[in-house]
Amino acid sequence: MVERVGSDLKWGVRKRLEFIEFRLFWDGRLNRGDLAEVFGMSQQQASSDFGTYQKLAPDNLVYDNALKAYIRTTEFQPVLIGDKSDRYLLQVVAIHSGWLQKEDTWFDQLPPLEVVTLGRKPLDTKNLLAVLDAIREHKKLQIDYRSMTGTPESWRWIVPHAMSFCAGRWYVRAWSEEHNDFRDYSLGRILETRGSTPASDNRALDYEWAQRINLIIGPNPQLSEDRQRAVEFEYNMINAEVLVPVRLSLSFYLMSEHNLDVQPGQLLPEKQQLVLKNRQDVEDARRLARQMSKEALKRGGA
């Protein structure tokens, strides 16, 4: 329904109707003045848009004479924007964290919110642009990188081919000239970039990136039955497990984030609420894919 309703509307009209629905859905009310102010239009045109929206979703709003506003009905069902709760909450967090300006959204009032995080240095836009350009143009890029492995040389050549976001960090997936291997580089640890040159496209040899596997995750059996049921509900499990498809190269981060790489019993159940039922299969698949990539690159794939 979300894709079909209003598909024949002009782009500008649809955006205004989506705004009406957004404010009704999340704020519970709005009036013609709200619409006119945000879109720089006349009250007459705003009235026309409300009339159009009422034709699309007549059961979603009623006019309250006392409030002089349209209010959301108890039968409200979004027909244009969908009911994506995560999108709403992520935007609220982004505004409170300073990543997004409230004026760039359709919010009227924000709920009281505290965002608790360690925080990290903002990513350098020039470095990000250099990485994106290198990915798009298949180029080799020189980066000044602060490694956690103790590599003494900070400047190194990489050939980026993808990006990922895991456990609050952005990573660049790239071939390393130094190691003749595919590795992940944290964007936050790139201090500077310089000089890019054309590179051979060997991304097809990154088997850890190309191959996916299902992580079979369930509640820690050492938890009480009530707590196991709570975990199952939170992660939408069926028959006490959930399948999470993930690239082999990214399975490490998800496992580390949730202590899935720790053998059950080494941590308190409350500190390890989830367990990976096919842990050995995942580790074996990752090891095999990495070895295949290394052997292919040694044969001259780089």
N, C-alpha and C positions, 0 to 999 in steps of 0.2 A: 504493500500500500504506500509506503513512504516514497518509493520511486515513481509510482504511477500518478498519484494525486498531484494535480497542478503542473503536470509535465508540459502542458500546452501554454503555460504562462510565459510572458517575457521575463528575461533574467532579472531586471530591476524590480518588477512587481513581485516575483517569487521571493526575492531577498526580503522585501518589506513584509510579506506574509509570514516568512520564516521568523522574522523579528517578533511579529505579533504572537506567534505560537511560542517562541522561546520565553518571552516575558510572562505570558499566561502560565506556561508550564512551571517555570522556576520561581517566579515572583508572585504568581497568583492573581495579578491584575495589571492593567495598564489603560491609558486613555489616549485620545486622539493627539493630545499635546505631546505625549512621549514619542509617538511615531513621527509627528511633524518635526520635532526638534532634532531627533537623531538623523533623519534623512533630508532635512532642509527643505521641507515641502509645506504646502498649504494645509489648513485644517480641512478644507473641502476634499482635497485628494486623500487625506488620511481617512476621512469618513468613507470614501469610496473603497479604500483598501479593506477597512473593517467589514464592509458589506460583502466584498469578494470573499474574504476569509469565512464569513458566516455561511456563505453558500457551500464552501468546501467542507466545513466542519460545524454544522449548525448546533450540535449538542455540546460544543466545547466552551462556549462563553455566553454570559448574560450581562446585560447592562444594569448596574446598580445606581439608581438615581441619587441615593444619599452620598455615595463615594464619588459620583460623577466619573465612573470608570467601568470598564469591562472586567469581569472577574471570571476566574476559572470555575467550571462546574465540577460536580463530583463524578460526572460521567466522562470527563476529559480524556481523550485519546489522541496523542500527537499523530498528525498525518503528513507532516512535512520534514520535521527535524529528527524524529526518532527519540527514544527515551534513554540516551546514552549517559548514564550516571557518571561513569569514569571521566568522560570528556568534561562534564561540568566541574567535577572535583579537581581535575588536573588544571583547569583554567583558574580556579580559585587559588590553588597553591601557587601557580605561576605568578599571579598578581601579587599575592602576599610576599613572594620571594623576590619580587622586582624583575622577573624575567619578562613580564608582559604588563603593558599599561592598561588600566581599566577602560580607558577611552577607546582602546582597540578591540573591545569586546562589546557584547550586548547586555552586560550586567547593569542593573540599576543599583541595588543594594547588595552588599556582600555579607555573608554570615560571619559572626565572630569566629576567628580562627587563629590558632598559634601553630606555626611551622617549626618543628624541632629538627635540626640537622647540624652536622659539623660544618658543612659548607666547604666549598673549594674555590680556589682562584678561578675567576671567569676565564673561559677559553679564549685564546687569542684569535680574533676574527681573521687576521692575515694568514695565520697558520692553517685555519680551517679552509679558507679559500684555496690555498696552495694545494692542500690535500684533495679537495673536491676537483680542482682542475686536473690534477695528476690522474685521478680515477677516470674522469671523463675523457681525457686525451691520451690515456695509456702511456703516461710518462714516468720516468724515474726521478725521484725527488730526494734531495739531500736534507736531512733533518738534524738538528742539534737536540739530542734526546738524553734524558736522565733515566738511565736504566736501573731496575731493581736487581739485576743479576751481576752488577759490579763490573760491567764492560768498561775498560778505561777510556776508550775512544768515544767521545760524545757525538761527533759528527758521523753520520752513516748514510748510505744510500738505500732507499727502499722503493718498491714499486707497489703503491696502494691499489687495491681493486674493490674494496668494500668497507663499510662501516658497520658497527654494532653498538648497542647500548645494553649494558649489563650491570646490575647492582649499583646503579647511580653513576656509572662512568661511561664515557664514550671511547670507543676503540677504533683503530684503523687496522684492517686486515691487509697485510702487505707481504711481498717477497722481500727478504733481506739479502742484499748483496754480500754482506759480511759472512753470513751463515749459510747462504744458498739454501734457504728454507723459508717457509711461510710462518709468519708470527703476528701477534697482536701488539699494537703500540697504543698506549694510552694517550689520547689527545692532550690531556692535562699535563703530560710530561714532555711535550714537544716545546722547547724554548724558542726555536727559530727555524725557519726554512730558507733554503736558497737553491738556486740553479736547478732547473729540471731539464732533462734530455729525453728524447724518444726512447722507448723501451720495448723489448719483445713482450708479447702478451702471453704469459705462461699461467694465467689464472686457472686454466682448465686442469692444471696439475695440483691444485690445492684441494686434495681429496677430503681433508678434514672439513673444509668449508662446504664443499659440494654435497657431501653425504649427510643425510639426516638419520636420526634414530629416535625412537619413542622412549622417553624416560617413564618407567612405570613406578609411580609414586603412591605411597599409602601412609596412613597414620602410624606413628610409632606404636608397635604392639605392647610396649611397656607402659603406655599411658593407661589410665583407667578407662573403662568402657564409655563413660559419659564424655570424657575428654577426646577419646577417639571419634565419637560421633560428632563432636563440635568441629574437629579438624576436617572430617569428611564433608560436613555442611559448608564450611568456609571455602573449601577448594572444589566444591561441586563434584565430589567423587561418586562413582557408581560401583557398587560391590566393593567398597573400601579401597578403591584405587582410581587414579586419574592418569591418562596417557598424555604426556607433554612432548610433542614433536620438536626437535631442536637440532641445529647443525652440530656435528661432532665437535667442531672447534669451540663452540659456545657452551657445550655441556659442562665443561670445567667450571665456568663462572656460576652457572645455576646451581651446580652441586656444592660449590664452595659457599655460596650465599646462604643456603639452607642446611648446611652441615650434612649434605647427602653423601659426601666423600668420607665421612667418619663412620666406622663400624658401630652399629647399635650396641649400646651398653657402655660405651666409653664416656658418654655425656649423660647428664640427667635427662630424663624423657622430656621435661619441660623446655630444655635447651635444644632438643632435637625432636621436634614434634612430627617431622616427616622422615620417612625412610625410602631409600631407592631400592626397589625390589630386584632390579636387573643391573645392579651396580657393576658386577664383573663383566657382563656383556658390553656395557657402555665403555668401560675402560679398555677392553680388548679391541673393540671396534675403533676407538680413537687411536690406540697404539698402532694398529694395522694400517689405518689410513695415513697416519704420519709417516710410517716407514715406506709406504708406497710412494708418497710424494718425494721423500728424500731420494729414493732410488731413481725415480723418473728424472729428477733434477740433476742427479749425478751423470745420467746418460746424455746430458746436454739439453735438457728441457728449458734451462734458463736462457 
